[in-house]
Amino acid sequence: MKRLRLCVAITSLSVAALLPTSSMQAQTATPAVPQAAAPRDGQHDFDFEIGSWKIHLKRRLHPLSGSNTWVEFDGTSVTRKLWQGRSQVEEFETDGAAGHIEGMTVRLYNPQTHEWRLYWANSQKGIMDVPQIGRFVNGRGEFYAQDTFEGKTIWVRFIWAQTDSKSPHFEQSFSEDGGKTWEVNWITDQTRDAGAS
């Protein structure tokens, strides 16, 4: 009986002696998990748009039809900020051989998701389109929405580029294959209107 107690005591002592070593090994073997970077605050990403601009617009006349006929317009846009820049309203007006386009964009920044929503409306329809949702990464903004065009479900993509230059560049594209391929149908290049008050 004494021998059994001695074996149990030795075994307990041996396990106890190993525990700190095992615990240390477990601590050193577990790699430190890197903390995710805080989402980038993009509430001032559209500040470049504030003010008055001269606009040159190229528009594909018949998108998603195989046509490559483009029409051109010239005009102006004026962007005003609201909510310390977390919202903007842009008034857009152009004229060309194909007619007159009068539109408005409302841009809203969501500080929880760090995304912008871009709402476009034109004076012919008088309704806001489905919002484009996205953000800027390394100076390039990409915004997407699912919409319909001539009865078909499509994806719409807005791209803003060259936003740190004197001539910001905008493109709208449509995709009818879920984003595998894109067809550009609206291009605007703008220059600051030095004569505007």
Steps between C-alpha positions, in 0.01 A plus 500: 500500500790736589659416168178592314477833687864572417439431128195728497698772680794471257266499201316809631830673564624414150183639333515812716865550408415472129205741504693829502726377218199387292326828568811697394533295184137567415549873550811520283353275231191721452577784255373849574189581297544833320224751565301609198578853383233755578279575195614810313292811562393611153263780590709757308563290189266713287636835621676536163155545340398803703468810283426579136618302199490500122387159377570309179273196469520208256198269503446171317172546314374140521660306790512118493388486138834448326495863386811715532330831417587776746361850547674789675382777729651798679372669809554572866461347842493654845552297818411624847584324824267429792559340842865616509566312173329170588235588245502688171257620237620540141303682231594388149399659169630432147398565140599335173373394159302221669317740733503631854583306818416646838581283800574489868718276717456463874797342679464365854777361720426224753751527789413149625576316175749760365315492167344761276157475337460694176146585386448634146185660361430681175235758425330281237406226750495693826589195712814385682669196347609204713805619699851402401687379809876493548814675617837637396817291516833667411324796337267292281131477582287202394125489556253225401127435481263250347242666278288439191559626147239448227339223705825314573669469839848648479784617723605863487849617596621855563874569503660824616870542415763778478331666795825664611548664159361812333274279287311233696371215282169312535372188319174310516488141372232233465539122535239246394709195602527560874814713483719274285514761223419870502399742225576868563212726396556836673829689539545843651817702534486825687715807555463758774290798387733786593238760402232371737431691817 
